């Protein structure tokens, strides 16, 4: 079979004759040799004698003595053949004269295949005592894997974007301490696929699991030197290979094909539970670090093509990680696109969150453009249609903050939403405790309404906003309420790492407090932030463990803490259980509300009803929006053509507020919202029943408001009761009450 320069990587020749086609983009090398070792054989060398615009390619013949083959399309789909069978280890080296012996890559490192589906460490770093499995300086080879998994997810979950609730989690950290998952499965793909975990996620109510990086990755050199590891995994060594360290020991011992199969079984199990799978991907930089560090792959194949450089030949680093992948090179764009397609087609992934995403949209002058060829290609690719694309819309280069400016069809992590919610519920409380007014509610109202000022100017709707209060980096939800300052000493960087801009408040006691009043106040603030998140327009994201009040002891940059500090602790206190119960109820209420809205809601702003009222029940005025200390308000959310409406009453003051429920005329007939009966175990009272805690008289035509949740435990006891327009409800300080308009 004649060799071809495409596709890149190692694949059976299309003729099915048992030979293999090998192609690698190596523009920095004049000639390239493939070195490979089939299972049970020694190392061989083969010149890639075809060259096409920097792509070196050749046909690998069948082994000696192997007869001709005629592979069927189904056999070709396994992506292996007799020339390069499953388990074949290989790499690339600059060409040497014919007949030169091939050294074992454990002694003479090779360059990895950028398209390699499997990675194997063949030697640990020589100068490190007791190195971990991902320690910097190890020696690796690529390995051929077989696509043998038989998929069971014929009907993959396809949740509408507006109904999506994202759960950001770490494969290892989510299950490592779970007592009901078998010990040998904890911290692995198989552990995440275990029925105990999938049932927990179903009961929580989330619809998608967003996994921190699962691409093969390495520890950074400074972490290895300090005896630490890169727990988060934002240091990619292979864009096509799942990280072997998250597989069970049995799968790791069986090799990369078994690791891939375990990952695919996890996706199958999550899909069977109705959960989509999103991957956090790191295409902006690689594990090769800055100039002068070891060449594992791209640097040795052609660093001027794979990495950004200025006109003087110096690295341009807009990631803060030593290098930046050069998305001005068409072959680099192709590599990223091929990787995305691989994870969608072969691993059935449903979406991606792109780390430091502006870097991917920088042109040859390193300027961001939302019309970058990468974004255009993603939008036009038939394989990627319907796949969720989420940006982390900032990097550390000039012009790096791009929230709201990504292309139509993408969604952005909304950092302004994060800071606004924290500022209202945390910084504002601290200011009031010190005698100040606490600011206004105007910014919070804008954030809850979908941050139109960020997205609308670029033709995007509220669904482009991924709302979050916490993420993997930064304080956990609980730690936001317990620490004024970061405590990152365990990272061995003299507490210099991690942001100092946390918008947190410790409720006047730093760290753990034995005072039940302090702990109750912190839990209440956490409930308020979770309620705000799940009521807001946009797509909410919850960080794993926040629903359990997980703490990292004030560490807001636990990227190198692969231990109990980062893992989810499943030993729950009464406060933890209460937070879990509240989060489950909030997600159910959100789902019930959305079920009563038109299919287009809230993508058509003209059909969204969003009415803001003061605690007096009168519409908010410009003066009230601008008055320091006006932190109690009400908002009715509905849609033209919808059948449900909700009222959110918010008291961000230090005193209880007597809220007058507003007059509201629904723009369409209203049916009873499903509400939260199952969670509270009580039926709603009739319209003419006595209303505890309220007063006033309603007309037959006025709507009634049924309490479905309150973040204050005492008011929450009244869930199921009804009030009418003009009635008053006493809302405790620093709390939220949610009503169904019926």
C-alpha positions as CSV (number, residue, x, y, z in Angstrom):
1,X,0.0,0.0,0.0
2,X,1.4,3.4,-1.0
3,X,2.1,5.6,2.0
4,X,0.1,8.7,2.6
5,X,0.7,11.9,4.6
6,X,-2.8,11.6,6.2
7,X,-4.2,10.8,8.6
8,X,-1.6,11.6,11.1
9,X,-0.6,9.0,13.6
10,X,-0.5,5.2,13.3
11,X,-3.3,3.5,11.5
12,X,-3.9,0.4,9.3
13,X,-3.5,1.1,5.6
14,X,-6.9,1.7,4.1
15,X,-6.5,-1.2,1.7
16,X,-6.7,-3.6,4.7
17,X,-3.7,-5.5,3.6
18,X,-2.2,-5.6,7.1
19,X,0.4,-2.9,6.6
20,X,0.3,0.3,8.6
21,X,0.5,4.0,7.6
22,X,2.5,6.2,9.8
23,X,2.6,10.0,9.5
24,X,4.0,12.7,11.9
25,X,4.2,16.5,11.6
26,X,7.9,17.1,12.2
27,X,8.8,20.3,10.4
28,X,11.9,20.8,12.6
29,X,13.6,17.6,11.3
30,X,15.0,17.0,7.9
31,X,14.5,13.3,8.1
32,X,12.7,11.1,10.6
33,X,13.0,7.5,11.7
34,X,10.2,5.5,13.3
35,X,11.5,3.1,16.0
36,X,9.1,0.5,17.1
37,X,8.8,-2.8,18.9
38,X,6.0,-5.2,18.3
39,X,5.0,-7.3,21.4
40,X,7.6,-10.0,21.9
41,X,10.0,-8.5,19.4
42,X,13.1,-6.3,19.5
43,X,13.3,-2.6,18.4
44,X,13.4,-1.8,14.7
45,X,14.0,1.3,12.7
46,X,12.1,2.5,9.6
47,X,12.8,5.6,7.6
48,X,9.8,7.8,7.0
49,X,10.9,8.6,3.5
50,X,7.8,10.5,2.4
51,X,7.8,14.3,3.1
52,X,4.9,16.7,2.5
53,X,5.1,20.2,3.9
54,X,6.7,19.0,7.1
55,X,4.8,15.8,7.4
56,X,7.0,12.7,7.3
57,X,5.3,9.4,6.4
58,X,5.8,5.8,5.4
59,X,4.2,2.4,5.2
60,X,5.2,-0.2,7.8
61,X,5.3,-3.6,6.2
62,X,3.8,-6.7,7.7
63,X,6.1,-8.8,9.9
64,X,8.3,-11.4,8.1
65,X,6.3,-14.5,7.5
66,X,3.0,-12.9,7.8
67,X,0.7,-13.6,4.9
68,X,-1.5,-11.0,3.1
69,X,-4.5,-9.9,4.9
70,X,-7.9,-8.6,3.9
71,X,-9.3,-6.6,6.8
72,X,-13.0,-5.9,6.8
73,X,-14.3,-2.4,7.6
74,X,-15.1,-3.6,11.1
75,X,-11.6,-4.9,11.6
76,X,-10.1,-1.7,10.3
77,X,-12.2,0.2,12.8
78,X,-10.2,-1.5,15.6
79,X,-7.3,0.7,14.4
80,X,-4.7,-2.1,14.6
81,X,-3.1,-4.5,12.1
82,X,-0.3,-7.1,11.9
83,X,2.3,-4.4,11.0
84,X,1.5,-2.4,14.1
85,X,-0.6,-4.6,16.4
86,X,-2.0,-3.8,19.8
87,X,0.7,-3.2,22.3
88,X,3.3,-2.1,19.8
89,X,5.6,0.5,21.4
90,X,7.1,3.2,19.2
91,X,8.4,6.8,18.9
92,X,10.3,9.0,16.5
93,X,14.0,10.1,16.3
94,X,16.0,12.1,13.9
95,X,17.1,9.9,11.1
96,X,20.3,8.0,11.3
97,X,22.3,6.1,8.7
98,X,20.8,2.7,7.7
99,X,22.0,-0.1,9.8
100,X,22.5,2.0,12.9
101,X,21.4,-0.2,15.9
102,X,18.3,0.9,17.7
103,X,18.8,1.6,21.4
104,X,16.1,0.7,23.9
105,X,14.1,4.0,24.5
106,X,14.6,3.4,28.2
107,X,18.3,4.4,27.6
108,X,17.9,6.6,24.5
109,X,14.6,8.5,24.7
110,X,12.4,8.9,21.6
111,X,9.9,11.6,20.7
112,X,6.3,10.7,21.3
113,X,3.7,10.6,18.6
114,X,1.5,13.8,19.0
115,X,-1.4,11.5,17.9
116,X,-0.5,8.6,20.2
117,X,-3.5,6.9,21.7
118,X,-1.5,5.3,24.5
119,X,1.6,6.3,26.6
120,X,3.9,4.0,28.7
121,X,6.6,5.1,31.0
122,X,9.6,2.9,30.3
123,X,12.0,4.5,32.8
124,X,11.6,6.7,35.8
125,X,13.6,9.9,36.2
126,X,17.2,8.9,37.1
127,X,17.9,11.7,39.5
128,X,14.8,11.6,41.7
129,X,14.5,9.5,44.8
130,X,11.2,7.6,45.0
131,X,9.6,9.3,42.0
132,X,5.8,9.1,41.6
133,X,4.3,7.6,38.5
134,X,4.0,11.0,36.7
135,X,7.2,12.5,38.0
136,X,8.9,15.0,35.6
137,X,12.0,13.5,33.8
138,X,10.6,10.0,33.2
139,X,11.1,8.4,29.8
140,X,8.0,7.5,27.7
141,X,7.0,5.7,24.5
142,X,3.8,5.7,22.6
143,X,1.8,2.5,22.3
144,X,-0.7,1.3,19.8
145,X,-4.2,0.7,21.3
146,X,-7.1,-1.2,19.9
147,X,-10.6,0.2,19.8
148,X,-12.3,-2.9,21.2
149,X,-15.0,-1.3,23.4
150,X,-18.5,-2.3,22.6
151,X,-20.7,0.7,23.4
152,X,-23.9,0.3,25.2
153,X,-25.1,4.0,25.0
154,X,-27.2,3.8,21.9
155,X,-29.4,6.6,23.3
156,X,-26.9,9.0,24.7
157,X,-28.3,11.7,27.0
158,X,-29.1,14.9,25.1
159,X,-30.2,17.4,27.7
160,X,-31.2,20.8,26.4
161,X,-28.5,23.4,27.2
162,X,-31.0,25.4,29.4
163,X,-31.7,22.3,31.5
164,X,-28.1,21.6,32.1
165,X,-26.5,21.6,35.5
166,X,-22.8,21.0,35.4
167,X,-20.9,19.2,38.2
168,X,-17.2,19.9,38.0
169,X,-15.3,16.9,39.5
170,X,-11.9,15.2,39.7
171,X,-11.9,11.5,38.7
172,X,-9.7,10.6,41.7
173,X,-10.9,13.1,44.2
174,X,-14.5,12.3,43.9
175,X,-14.3,8.7,44.9
176,X,-11.0,8.2,46.7
177,X,-12.6,8.4,50.2
178,X,-16.1,7.0,49.4
179,X,-16.7,4.2,51.9
180,X,-19.3,2.4,49.8
181,X,-17.0,2.0,46.7
182,X,-14.7,-1.0,46.7
183,X,-11.2,0.0,47.8
184,X,-9.6,-1.2,44.6
185,X,-11.9,1.0,42.5
186,X,-11.6,4.2,44.5
187,X,-10.0,7.1,42.7
188,X,-10.4,5.5,39.2
189,X,-12.5,5.7,36.1
190,X,-14.2,2.4,37.3
191,X,-14.9,4.1,40.7
192,X,-16.7,7.0,39.0
193,X,-18.7,4.4,37.0
194,X,-19.7,2.5,40.1
195,X,-23.5,2.4,40.8
196,X,-23.0,4.1,44.2
197,X,-21.5,7.1,42.5
198,X,-23.8,7.3,39.5
199,X,-26.8,7.0,41.8
200,X,-25.5,9.8,44.0
201,X,-25.1,12.1,40.9
202,X,-28.6,11.2,39.7
203,X,-30.1,11.9,43.1
204,X,-28.3,15.2,43.3
205,X,-30.0,16.2,40.1
206,X,-27.0,17.3,38.0
207,X,-27.1,16.5,34.3
208,X,-23.4,16.7,33.2
209,X,-20.1,15.7,34.9
210,X,-17.2,18.0,33.8
211,X,-14.0,16.1,34.6
212,X,-10.7,17.9,35.3
213,X,-8.1,16.9,32.8
214,X,-8.0,13.2,31.9
215,X,-5.5,13.6,29.0
216,X,-2.2,12.0,29.8
217,X,-0.2,14.5,31.9
218,X,3.1,15.0,33.8
219,X,4.1,16.7,37.0
220,X,6.1,19.9,36.6
221,X,9.8,19.8,37.3
222,X,9.5,22.1,40.4
223,X,6.8,19.8,41.9
224,X,8.9,16.7,41.4
225,X,11.8,18.5,43.0
226,X,9.5,19.4,46.0
227,X,8.1,15.9,46.3
228,X,4.7,17.0,45.1
229,X,2.5,16.0,42.2
230,X,0.2,17.8,39.7
231,X,-3.1,16.7,41.1
232,X,-5.3,18.7,38.8
233,X,-3.5,17.5,35.6
234,X,-3.2,20.8,33.7
235,X,0.1,19.7,32.1
236,X,-0.6,17.6,29.0
237,X,1.7,15.1,27.6
238,X,-0.8,13.5,25.1
239,X,-3.9,15.0,23.6
240,X,-5.3,11.6,22.5
241,X,-4.4,9.3,25.5
242,X,-6.4,9.0,28.7
243,X,-4.4,9.4,31.8
244,X,-3.3,5.9,33.0
245,X,-3.0,7.0,36.7
246,X,-6.8,7.2,36.9
247,X,-7.3,3.6,35.8
248,X,-7.4,0.6,38.2
249,X,-4.2,-1.2,38.9
250,X,-5.4,-4.1,36.8
251,X,-6.0,-1.9,33.8
252,X,-2.7,-0.2,34.2
253,X,-0.9,-3.5,34.3
254,X,-2.8,-4.7,31.2
255,X,-1.7,-1.7,29.3
256,X,-3.1,1.4,27.4
257,X,-5.8,-0.5,25.6
258,X,-7.3,-1.6,28.9
259,X,-6.9,1.9,30.3
260,X,-8.9,3.3,27.3
261,X,-11.5,0.6,27.7
262,X,-12.0,1.5,31.4
263,X,-12.4,5.1,30.5
264,X,-15.0,4.2,27.8
265,X,-16.8,2.0,30.3
266,X,-17.0,5.0,32.7
267,X,-18.6,7.1,29.9
268,X,-21.1,4.3,29.2
269,X,-22.1,4.1,32.8
270,X,-22.5,7.8,33.2
271,X,-24.6,7.9,30.0
272,X,-26.7,5.1,31.3
273,X,-27.4,7.2,34.4
274,X,-28.6,10.0,32.2
275,X,-25.4,12.1,32.7
276,X,-23.4,13.8,30.0
277,X,-19.6,13.8,30.1
278,X,-17.6,17.0,29.5
279,X,-13.8,17.0,29.6
280,X,-11.6,19.9,30.8
281,X,-9.0,20.1,28.0
282,X,-5.6,21.8,28.0
283,X,-4.6,22.6,24.4
284,X,-3.0,26.0,25.3
285,X,0.4,24.6,26.6
286,X,2.1,21.3,27.0
287,X,4.2,19.5,29.7
288,X,7.4,20.4,27.9
289,X,7.6,23.6,29.8
290,X,9.8,26.6,29.0
291,X,12.8,26.7,26.6
292,X,15.6,24.6,27.8
293,X,13.4,21.9,29.3
294,X,13.3,18.4,28.0
295,X,11.8,17.6,24.6
296,X,9.2,14.9,25.0
297,X,7.4,15.3,21.8
298,X,6.5,18.6,20.0
299,X,9.7,20.5,20.9
300,X,11.8,17.8,19.3
301,X,9.6,17.5,16.3
302,X,9.5,21.2,15.5
303,X,9.3,23.7,18.3
304,X,9.1,26.8,16.0
305,X,5.9,25.4,14.5
306,X,4.3,23.9,17.6
307,X,5.0,26.8,20.0
308,X,4.5,30.6,19.8
309,X,7.6,32.7,19.2
310,X,8.2,36.4,18.7
311,X,10.2,37.9,15.9
312,X,13.4,37.3,17.8
313,X,12.8,33.6,18.2
314,X,11.9,33.8,21.9
315,X,9.0,32.0,23.4
316,X,5.7,33.9,23.7
317,X,4.1,32.7,26.9
318,X,0.5,33.8,27.4
319,X,-0.3,30.9,29.7
320,X,2.1,31.3,32.5
321,X,3.3,27.7,32.0
322,X,6.5,28.2,30.1
323,X,5.1,27.7,26.6
324,X,2.0,28.5,24.5
325,X,0.8,26.2,21.7
326,X,0.9,27.9,18.3
327,X,-2.6,28.1,17.0
328,X,-1.4,30.2,14.2
329,X,0.0,27.0,12.6
330,X,-2.6,25.1,10.5
331,X,-1.3,21.7,11.6
332,X,-1.6,22.7,15.2
333,X,-5.2,23.7,14.7
334,X,-5.7,20.3,12.9
335,X,-4.1,18.4,15.8
336,X,-6.6,20.0,18.3
337,X,-9.5,19.4,16.0
338,X,-8.5,15.8,15.4
339,X,-8.2,15.3,19.2
340,X,-11.6,16.7,19.8
341,X,-13.1,14.5,17.1
342,X,-11.3,11.5,18.6
343,X,-12.8,12.0,22.0
344,X,-16.3,12.5,20.5
345,X,-16.2,9.6,18.1
346,X,-14.2,7.0,19.9
347,X,-14.9,8.0,23.5
348,X,-18.5,9.4,23.2
349,X,-17.6,12.6,25.1
350,X,-20.4,15.2,25.0
351,X,-18.6,18.5,25.6
352,X,-15.4,20.3,26.4
353,X,-14.2,23.1,28.7
354,X,-11.1,24.8,27.2
355,X,-8.5,25.9,29.7
356,X,-7.1,29.4,29.1
357,X,-9.2,29.5,25.9
358,X,-8.1,32.9,24.5
359,X,-4.7,31.4,23.7
360,X,-6.5,29.1,21.2
361,X,-7.9,32.2,19.5
362,X,-4.7,34.2,19.1
363,X,-3.4,34.8,15.6
364,X,0.1,35.0,14.2
365,X,0.5,38.3,16.0
366,X,-0.7,36.7,19.2
367,X,-3.9,38.8,19.2
368,X,-7.2,37.3,20.1
369,X,-9.9,37.2,17.5
370,X,-13.3,35.5,17.8
371,X,-13.1,34.7,14.1
372,X,-9.9,32.7,14.5
373,X,-9.7,29.7,12.1
374,X,-9.9,27.3,15.0
375,X,-13.3,28.7,16.1
376,X,-14.5,28.7,12.5
377,X,-13.4,25.1,12.0
378,X,-15.1,24.0,15.2
379,X,-18.3,25.6,14.1
380,X,-18.2,24.0,10.7
381,X,-17.1,20.5,11.7
382,X,-20.0,18.0,11.3
383,X,-18.6,15.7,14.0
384,X,-18.6,18.5,16.6
385,X,-22.2,19.7,15.9
386,X,-24.2,19.7,19.2
387,X,-21.0,19.1,21.3
388,X,-20.8,21.6,24.1
389,X,-18.0,24.1,23.8
390,X,-17.2,26.0,27.0
391,X,-14.4,28.5,27.4
392,X,-12.3,29.6,30.3
393,X,-12.3,33.1,28.7
394,X,-9.0,34.4,30.0
395,X,-5.3,33.8,29.8
396,X,-2.4,35.9,31.1
397,X,-1.3,37.6,27.9
398,X,-2.2,41.1,26.7
399,X,-5.9,41.3,26.0
400,X,-6.4,38.0,27.8
401,X,-9.8,38.7,29.4
402,X,-12.5,37.8,26.9
403,X,-15.6,36.9,28.9
404,X,-18.6,37.4,26.7
405,X,-16.6,37.7,23.5
406,X,-16.3,34.1,22.3
407,X,-18.2,33.0,19.2
408,X,-21.9,32.3,19.1
409,X,-22.4,28.7,20.0
410,X,-19.8,28.7,22.8
411,X,-20.5,29.3,26.5
412,X,-18.1,31.1,28.8
413,X,-17.2,30.7,32.4
414,X,-18.6,33.9,33.8
415,X,-16.0,35.3,36.3
416,X,-18.0,38.5,36.8
417,X,-20.9,36.4,37.9
418,X,-18.7,34.6,40.4
419,X,-17.2,37.8,41.9
420,X,-20.6,39.6,42.0
421,X,-22.4,36.8,43.9
422,X,-19.4,36.5,46.3
423,X,-19.3,40.3,46.7
424,X,-23.0,40.5,47.7
425,X,-23.2,37.6,50.1
426,X,-19.7,37.8,51.6
427,X,-17.8,41.1,51.1
428,X,-21.1,43.0,51.6
429,X,-21.8,41.2,54.8
430,X,-18.3,42.0,56.1
431,X,-18.8,45.7,55.2
432,X,-22.1,45.8,57.1
433,X,-20.6,44.1,60.1
434,X,-18.0,46.9,60.1
435,X,-20.7,49.6,60.0
436,X,-21.0,50.2,56.3
437,X,-24.0,50.0,54.0
438,X,-22.9,46.8,52.2
439,X,-23.4,48.3,48.7
440,X,-26.4,47.9,46.4
441,X,-28.1,45.0,44.7
442,X,-27.8,46.3,41.2
443,X,-24.8,44.2,40.1
444,X,-26.3,41.1,41.6
445,X,-29.5,41.7,39.7
446,X,-27.6,42.0,36.5
447,X,-25.7,38.8,37.1
448,X,-28.9,36.9,38.1
449,X,-30.5,38.2,34.9
450,X,-27.9,36.6,32.7
451,X,-25.2,39.2,32.4
452,X,-26.6,40.7,29.2
453,X,-24.1,43.5,29.3
454,X,-21.4,41.0,28.6
455,X,-23.0,38.7,26.1
456,X,-25.7,40.6,24.2
457,X,-23.3,43.0,22.4
458,X,-21.7,40.0,20.8
459,X,-25.0,38.4,19.6
460,X,-25.1,35.9,22.5
461,X,-27.9,35.0,24.9
462,X,-28.0,34.3,28.6
463,X,-27.3,30.7,27.8
464,X,-23.8,31.7,26.9
465,X,-23.1,32.3,30.6
466,X,-21.8,29.4,32.6
467,X,-22.6,30.7,36.1
468,X,-20.4,29.6,39.0
469,X,-19.5,30.7,42.5
470,X,-16.6,28.3,42.9
471,X,-14.4,26.1,40.7
472,X,-11.5,23.7,41.2
473,X,-9.2,26.7,41.6
474,X,-9.9,29.0,44.4
475,X,-11.7,28.6,47.7
476,X,-14.4,25.9,48.1
477,X,-17.9,27.2,48.8
478,X,-17.5,26.5,52.5
479,X,-14.0,28.1,52.7
480,X,-15.4,31.3,51.2
481,X,-17.4,31.6,54.4
482,X,-14.6,30.5,56.7
483,X,-11.4,32.2,55.5
484,X,-10.5,35.8,54.8
485,X,-7.0,34.8,53.7
486,X,-5.5,31.9,51.7
487,X,-3.6,29.3,53.6
488,X,-1.4,27.6,50.9
489,X,1.6,26.7,53.0
490,X,1.2,23.0,52.1
491,X,2.1,23.9,48.5
492,X,5.7,24.7,49.6
493,X,5.7,28.1,47.8
494,X,5.7,30.2,51.0
495,X,2.0,31.0,50.6
496,X,2.9,33.1,47.5
497,X,0.8,31.1,45.1
498,X,-3.0,31.5,44.6
499,X,-5.0,34.6,44.3
500,X,-5.5,37.2,47.1
501,X,-8.7,38.5,45.5
502,X,-11.1,36.0,47.0
503,X,-14.2,38.1,47.9
504,X,-14.5,35.9,50.9
505,X,-15.6,36.5,54.5
506,X,-14.8,34.3,57.5
507,X,-17.8,35.4,59.6
508,X,-15.4,37.0,62.1
509,X,-13.5,33.8,62.8
510,X,-10.6,32.5,60.6
511,X,-10.9,28.8,59.9
512,X,-12.6,26.1,61.9
513,X,-14.9,27.4,64.7
514,X,-16.4,25.3,67.5
515,X,-19.0,28.0,67.9
516,X,-22.3,26.5,66.5
517,X,-23.6,30.0,65.8
518,X,-20.6,30.8,63.5
519,X,-21.0,27.5,61.8
520,X,-24.7,28.0,61.3
521,X,-24.2,31.4,59.8
522,X,-21.6,30.1,57.4
523,X,-23.9,27.3,56.3
524,X,-26.7,29.8,55.8
525,X,-24.4,32.0,53.6
526,X,-23.4,28.9,51.6
527,X,-27.1,28.1,51.1
528,X,-27.8,31.7,49.9
529,X,-25.1,31.5,47.3
530,X,-26.2,28.1,46.1
531,X,-29.8,29.4,45.9
532,X,-28.7,32.4,43.9
533,X,-26.7,30.3,41.5
534,X,-29.6,27.9,40.8
535,X,-32.1,30.7,40.4
536,X,-30.0,32.8,38.0
537,X,-30.4,32.8,34.2
538,X,-27.6,30.9,32.5
539,X,-26.1,27.5,32.9
540,X,-25.1,26.7,36.5
541,X,-21.9,24.9,37.5
542,X,-21.4,23.3,40.9
543,X,-18.0,22.2,42.1
544,X,-17.9,18.7,43.5
545,X,-18.2,18.7,47.3
546,X,-19.7,22.2,47.6
547,X,-23.1,20.5,48.1
548,X,-21.4,18.8,51.2
549,X,-19.7,22.0,52.5
550,X,-16.3,20.5,51.6
551,X,-13.3,22.4,53.0
552,X,-9.7,22.6,51.8
553,X,-8.6,24.2,55.1
554,X,-8.2,27.6,53.3
555,X,-6.0,26.4,50.5
556,X,-7.2,28.2,47.4
557,X,-4.7,26.6,44.9
558,X,-4.7,22.9,45.8
559,X,-3.3,21.9,42.4
560,X,-0.5,19.9,44.0
561,X,-2.4,18.3,46.9
562,X,-3.2,14.8,45.9
563,X,-4.5,13.9,49.4
564,X,-7.4,14.3,51.7
565,X,-7.1,18.1,51.5
566,X,-8.5,17.9,47.9
567,X,-10.5,14.7,48.0
568,X,-14.2,14.8,48.8
569,X,-14.9,13.7,52.4
570,X,-18.1,11.6,52.6
571,X,-18.3,11.7,56.4
572,X,-21.1,14.2,56.7
573,X,-22.1,16.4,59.6
574,X,-25.7,17.6,60.2
575,X,-24.7,20.9,58.5
576,X,-23.3,18.9,55.5
577,X,-26.4,16.8,55.1
578,X,-28.6,19.9,55.3
579,X,-26.6,21.6,52.5
580,X,-26.9,18.4,50.4
581,X,-30.7,18.3,51.0
582,X,-31.0,22.0,50.1
583,X,-29.0,21.6,46.9
584,X,-31.1,18.7,45.8
585,X,-34.3,20.7,46.4
586,X,-32.9,23.7,44.5
587,X,-32.1,21.7,41.5
588,X,-35.6,20.1,41.5
589,X,-37.2,23.5,41.8
590,X,-35.1,24.8,38.9
591,X,-36.0,21.7,36.7
592,X,-39.7,22.1,37.5
593,X,-39.7,25.8,36.7
594,X,-38.0,25.2,33.3
595,X,-40.3,22.4,32.4
596,X,-43.1,25.0,32.4
597,X,-41.4,27.4,30.0
598,X,-41.4,27.5,26.2
599,X,-38.7,25.6,24.5
600,X,-36.9,28.8,23.4
601,X,-36.7,30.1,27.0
602,X,-34.6,32.1,27.8
603,X,-32.9,32.4,24.5
604,X,-35.5,34.9,23.2
605,X,-35.0,37.9,25.5
606,X,-38.2,39.6,24.3
607,X,-40.2,36.6,25.8
608,X,-38.5,36.7,29.2
609,X,-40.4,38.3,32.0
610,X,-38.1,39.6,34.7
611,X,-39.8,42.0,37.1
612,X,-37.8,43.5,40.0
613,X,-39.6,44.9,43.2
614,X,-38.5,46.5,46.4
615,X,-39.4,44.8,49.7
616,X,-42.4,47.2,49.7
617,X,-43.8,45.3,46.7
618,X,-43.4,48.4,44.5
619,X,-41.2,48.2,41.4
620,X,-37.6,49.1,41.9
621,X,-36.7,52.7,40.9
622,X,-33.4,54.1,39.7
623,X,-32.9,55.8,43.1
624,X,-33.4,52.5,44.9
625,X,-30.9,50.7,42.6
626,X,-28.3,53.2,43.4
627,X,-28.8,53.6,47.2
628,X,-26.2,52.0,49.4
629,X,-27.7,49.5,51.8
630,X,-30.8,48.7,49.7
631,X,-30.1,45.0,49.7
632,X,-33.6,43.5,50.0
633,X,-35.6,43.0,46.8
634,X,-37.9,40.7,45.0
635,X,-37.9,39.3,41.4
636,X,-40.5,37.5,39.5
637,X,-39.3,35.3,36.7
638,X,-41.6,34.0,34.0
639,X,-42.0,33.8,30.2
640,X,-44.6,34.8,27.7
641,X,-46.2,31.5,26.7
642,X,-45.0,29.7,29.8
643,X,-47.1,28.0,32.4
644,X,-45.1,28.6,35.5
645,X,-43.6,31.6,37.3
646,X,-41.4,32.0,40.3
647,X,-40.7,34.7,42.9
648,X,-37.3,35.1,44.5
649,X,-37.2,37.2,47.7
650,X,-33.8,38.2,48.8
651,X,-32.8,39.8,52.1
652,X,-29.1,40.8,52.1
653,X,-29.4,43.0,55.1
654,X,-28.6,42.5,58.8
655,X,-32.2,42.8,59.9
656,X,-35.4,40.9,59.1
657,X,-37.5,42.4,56.4
658,X,-41.2,42.5,56.1
659,X,-41.7,41.9,52.4
660,X,-45.0,42.9,50.7
661,X,-45.7,40.4,48.0
662,X,-46.0,42.2,44.6
663,X,-48.9,42.5,42.3
664,X,-48.0,40.4,39.2
665,X,-50.1,39.5,36.2
666,X,-48.7,36.5,34.4
667,X,-48.5,37.1,30.6
668,X,-50.0,33.6,30.0
669,X,-52.3,31.2,31.8
670,X,-50.5,29.7,34.9
671,X,-50.7,26.1,35.9
672,X,-49.5,24.9,39.3
673,X,-45.8,24.4,39.5
674,X,-44.7,21.0,40.6
675,X,-42.7,22.6,43.4
676,X,-41.0,20.8,46.1
677,X,-43.7,18.5,47.8
678,X,-41.6,15.4,47.7
679,X,-38.7,17.1,49.5
680,X,-40.9,18.5,52.2
681,X,-43.4,15.7,52.5
682,X,-46.4,17.9,52.7
683,X,-49.1,19.1,50.3
684,X,-49.8,22.7,49.6
685,X,-52.7,24.3,51.5
686,X,-55.8,25.6,49.8
687,X,-56.1,29.2,48.8
688,X,-58.5,30.1,51.5
689,X,-56.5,28.4,54.3
690,X,-55.0,30.5,57.1
691,X,-51.6,31.8,56.3
692,X,-49.1,31.7,59.1
693,X,-46.7,34.5,59.2
694,X,-48.5,36.6,56.6
695,X,-51.3,39.2,56.6
696,X,-53.5,41.0,54.1
697,X,-56.4,40.2,51.9
698,X,-56.2,38.8,48.3
699,X,-58.8,39.1,45.6
700,X,-60.1,36.1,43.7
701,X,-58.2,37.4,40.6
702,X,-54.8,37.9,42.4
703,X,-52.1,35.3,42.2
704,X,-51.0,33.4,45.2
705,X,-47.4,32.6,46.2
706,X,-46.6,29.2,47.5
707,X,-43.3,28.9,49.5
708,X,-41.2,26.1,48.0
709,X,-37.9,26.8,49.8
710,X,-36.3,29.2,52.3
711,X,-32.6,29.2,53.2
712,X,-33.6,30.2,56.8
713,X,-34.6,27.0,58.6
714,X,-37.4,28.6,60.5
715,X,-39.1,30.1,57.5
716,X,-38.4,26.9,55.6
717,X,-40.7,25.1,58.0
718,X,-43.6,27.0,56.4
719,X,-42.9,25.5,53.0
720,X,-46.2,24.7,51.3
721,X,-48.0,27.6,52.7
722,X,-49.6,30.2,50.5
723,X,-49.7,34.0,50.5
724,X,-51.4,36.4,48.1
725,X,-50.6,39.8,46.5
726,X,-50.3,42.4,49.2
727,X,-49.7,39.9,52.0
728,X,-46.5,40.3,54.0
729,X,-43.8,37.7,54.7
730,X,-41.2,38.2,57.3
731,X,-37.9,37.3,55.7
732,X,-35.0,36.7,58.2
733,X,-31.7,38.6,57.7
734,X,-29.2,37.2,55.2
735,X,-31.6,34.7,53.7
736,X,-33.6,33.9,50.5
737,X,-37.2,32.7,50.1
738,X,-38.5,31.1,46.9
739,X,-42.1,31.0,45.9
740,X,-44.1,29.4,43.1
741,X,-46.6,31.8,41.6
742,X,-49.8,29.8,41.4
